[in-house]
Amino acid sequence: MPKKSRKESNSTVVVKDFITVAFAEDMDLAKQYKQMLTDHEIPVAIRRQPEMAQNGFSDIAILVPESLLDEAHTLISEQSSYDDFFDMAFRDDTLPQESGGYEDSYEEEDVF
């Protein structure tokens, strides 16, 4: 018996049945998450939750069906790990400065 794709079996998913899997820092990141999840056939919605912004957090929620929460969370976590790695690897402030290097702090001492 052929297996149905997730799109066919979840075509009637209602957004009110979705739960938050993550919060995005900005709408660009939210759209990236949405595209990634959609590519993995996970239905996704983006919704603003103003009550989160009142507490100082991002108000852009990424929502998925509860039955796919674990898979969606894993995908987002992996993507975040890659992003953190590349941010760290290519950050400019980790490179030595041209001035203020070792030579500026070195004082010559007489050694006998």
N, C-alpha and C positions, 0 to 999 in steps of 0.2 A: 504494500500500500504506500503510495507516495506521501512524503512528509510535506505538510503545508508550511509555507514560509511564515515568518512572524507577522509580516504585513497582512497576509490573508487572514490569519487567525485573530489579529487584534484590530481589524479595520473599524470596529465599532467602539473603541475605547473612548470613554468620556473624560474630559480634562478634570472634572471634579473628582475623579477616582485616582488622579495622579498625586504623588507625594514628592517632597523636595529631596533631591539627591545632593545638591550643592548650591552654593551662591557664587556668582561671578562678580569680579571686581568692576567690570564695565560691560557694556553691551557687545563690544567686539568679541570679548572672551566668551560671553554667553552664546553668541552666534557660532563660534568655533566649536563649543561643546555640543550645540544642537546639531551641527553638521556631522561631527564625529559619531554621535549617538545614532543619528539617522542613517549614516553609512553602515552601522551595525544593526540596522533594522529595529532600533529601539524607538518607539514613539516618544516624543519630547515636546514640552511646552516651556516657554519662557514667560514668567509673570513677575511683575514688580510687587513687592510686599513692603509698603511704606512703614509699617510698624518696626521693621528691622532697621531702617535708616534712622528712626528716632532714637535707637539704642547705639548708634555709631557703627553699625555693620552695613555691608552691602545689601541693597534691597532687590537685587536681580536674582530671582530663584530659578533654578533649573529643575523642572518637574518631569517625572517618569512614572509609569505604572508601577505599583508596589511589587508586582510579580517579577519585574525586571530591575528592581532597585540594586541588588547586589552586583549584577553584571554592569550596570551603568556606573555605579560607584567605582568599580575596579578600573573601568576604562578611563574615567576622569582622573582617578588617582595616578594611573600610569602616565597620562598626558601631563599632569602637574609635575610629576617627578622628572620627566624629560625637560620640561620648561625650566624648572629650578636648576637642573644640571647645566643647561646651556646658558642660563643667566649667569651662573657662577663662573663657568668656564670662559665666558667672553666679557666679563665685567672689566671695565677700564681701571677702576680704583685698586685692583689687585696688582697692577704693574708698578715697578719701581719708578719713583719720581726722578726727573732729570736733576733737579737741585735738591739739596738736603739729603744727599745720599751718604754713603759711608765716609767719603773723604772729608765732608764738612764736619763730621763729629770726631774725627781722628786727631788725636794730639800726640805729637812725637815726644817720646821720653828717652832720657839717657839711660842706656843699659850697659853695665860693666860686667 
